[in-house]
Amino acid sequence: MNGTARGPLVIALHTILALIVGLFVAAHFYPGTLNPIHDRISNYAAAAPWSGLITMCMVLLGLAYLLIAFGMVRHLRHNTVTALAAIFLSIGGSQLFLVALFPISLKRYEQTLRDRITGENVKHWMEQARAEHAQEIHNLTIGVAITCFVLALVMLAVGLRDEHPSVRRLSALLAGPVVLLFAMSNLHAAAPGLWQRLGFVLVLAWMALAGRRLLVPRAPGASPH
């Protein structure tokens, strides 16, 4: 079996990526006031009816992280650098699972904020604190997951050497643009939602084009790819 064969892990990865794309696109067809150009993905994750779909996307993305990390551990010739890449992907994937545990609810956030201002009930102060805490954890987990992904790409670009040269080249090519796009979104540049979504597309593209090659063993004597 060569690096382009459709083994069960590759089929699983493609299925996960197809589900992510389908759910993500579906979330943007709901009627509402949010704008994908100006509103970040986290805004969609915070507001019904999009929240469930975006949360499912993040959980599936975490599963894709872990699946690729598993393939790396199973099939790559190990050195310290590639081992670090697998560790970074595992950490990033586990962080994305936390998104489901700490969802953001704008409705709850805004309601508890109004109650806090009018001073109606001490209970709402506690709800507000929990909402703010959940938002902080949510944003932190997404940031850690993105950082771990970029670090994994850097490790693969450095550590693969003569193994999977196409994966090495693509990892080196995309690491910088991913950092740039997510940084532009977080720096409150014009159209932050657009930059964030383009970064998200690059992550999925790397998984579809390069990640799948890490999920199958190379046949003895097969030429590198």
N, C-alpha and C positions, 0 to 999 in steps of 0.2 A: 504494500500500500504506500503511495507517495503522499507528499504534503498537500495535494489538492483533492485527495479522495474524500468521498462523503462517508466518513465513519459515523457511528452513532452520536459521538460528542459534537461533531460538526453539524449534524442534523438538529440536535438539541439547541445548539447555539443559534442557528438560523431561525429556528422556531421562536426562540426567545426574542431575537431581534425583530422578527416580523410582528410579534405581539406588541413589543414596545412601540414600533412605528404606528401600528394600527390604533393603539390606545391613545398615543400622543396626538395623532391627527384627529381622532374622534373628539378629543377634549377641546379642540379648537373650532369645532363645528357647532358647539352649543351656543345658543343665542345668549348675549350678555353684553356688558359694557367694557369688558377687558379687550385690550388690543395686543396682539402678539408682537407687534413692532416695539411698543413702548412698555408693555408689562412683562416682567420677568416670569419665568416658569414658576417660581415660588409664589407669585400672586395667584396663578391658576391653582396651585396646590392648596391655597388658603381659602378659596371660595367655592362653595357649592354652585353647580353640580360637577365642577371639574375636579374637585379635590381627590375623589376616589380614583379616578382614571390616572391622574398624575402620580399619586402615591403608588399605584400598581406599576407604573412605568419605572419608578425609582427602585422598587423591590426587584423587578425583573432585571434591571440594569445591574443591581448588586449580584444577582444570580449569575449573570453573564461574566462579571468580574471573576467570581469564584470558579466558574467553569473553566475559563481560560487559565487561571492560576493552577488549577488541577492538571490541565493538559501540559502545562510547562513543567510541573514537578514530575509528571509521569514520562514525558517524552524527550525533554531537552537534555543535552549533555550539561551536567551541572558545573557551574563555577560560582564564586561568591556573588558576582554581579547579577547573573540571571536568577540566582536564588533570591536576591533582594527584590528583583522585579516581581517574582511570584508572591513574596511577602507583602509588597506594596499593594498588589492587586487584591490580595486576601483581606488586607486591612480596609481598603477602599470599599470592597463589596460588603463587608460586615457593617461598615458605617451606613451604607445606603439602606440596610435593613432597619436601622433605627428611625428612618423617616416614617415608617408605618407606626412606630411606637410614640412618636412625638409630632403628630400632625398639627398644622396651623389652622386655626379657624378664625377668619376675619370677622364673621358674624359674632362669634363669642367675644372676640377681642374688642370690637367696636361697642357691643352692648355693655360689656363690663367696664369699658372706659367711660361711657356715659353715666353708668351707675356710680362710678368712682367720683366723677365730677359733681354729681348731685348729692353724693353722700348718703344714698338710700340705705345701704346695707353693708355691714362689714364683710359679709360673705362674698360680695362681689369684688372686694379688694383682693381676697384670696384667689378668686377666679381670674382676676386680671394678672396677678403675679404668676399663676400657673400658665396662662396664655403667653405671657412674655417669656417665661422660662422655656416653654415648648418651642417658641419661635427661635430663640437663641440656639437651642440644641439642634433644631432642624437646619438652620443656616450653617452651623458648625459642621454637622455631618456631611452636608453637601460639599462644603469647602475642603474637608479632609479627603473625601472621595475623589474630587477633581485633582487635588495635589498628589494623591497616591497614584492616580492614573498617569499623570505627567512624569512622575518619578520612575514609574515602571517603564514608560517609553524611553526615557533617558538610559535606564539600565540596560534595556534590550539593545538600544543603538550602540552602546559601548561594549556589551558583554557577549553578543551573539557571534561576532567575528565571522568565521567562514560558514557558520550554520545559519540557515534561513536568511540569506543576504537580502531578500526582498522585504522580509519583516524588519530587518535592521534598518534598511533605507527608509521604509515608510514610517517607522517609529521616529527616526531622526528628522524626517520631513515634517511630521505633524506635531511634534512636541511644542515647538515654538508657537505656531498658530493657535493651538489650543490655549496656551497660556495667555496669548495676546487677546483672543476673543473674550475669554471669561474675565480678564482684567478690564477690558473696555466696558463690559457690562457692569462690573462692580464699581468702576470709577465714575459712574453716573454720566457716561457719555451719551450722546444722542442715540436714540433707538436701542436702549439696553436690552430689550427683549429680543431684538434681531440678533445682536452679537452673541447673546447667550445661546440662542437656538442654533446658530451656525457652529458654535463650539460643541454643542450636543451632537450635531450632525457629524462632525469630525470624529468624535468618540465612537459613534456607531459605525462610521466608515472604517475606522481602524479595526474594530472588532470583526466586521464582515470580511475585510480584505486580508488582514494580517493575523488577527486572533485565531481564525479558523485553522491556519497553517500550524499553529502550536498545539492543536488538539489531536493530531494523528502522527504516528511515528513515521519516520523516513525509512524506506526499504534499504537494506544493506546495498551499498554501491550506487544508490540513487544520486543523481546530480543535485547540487544545492539549488534552492529556488528563493 
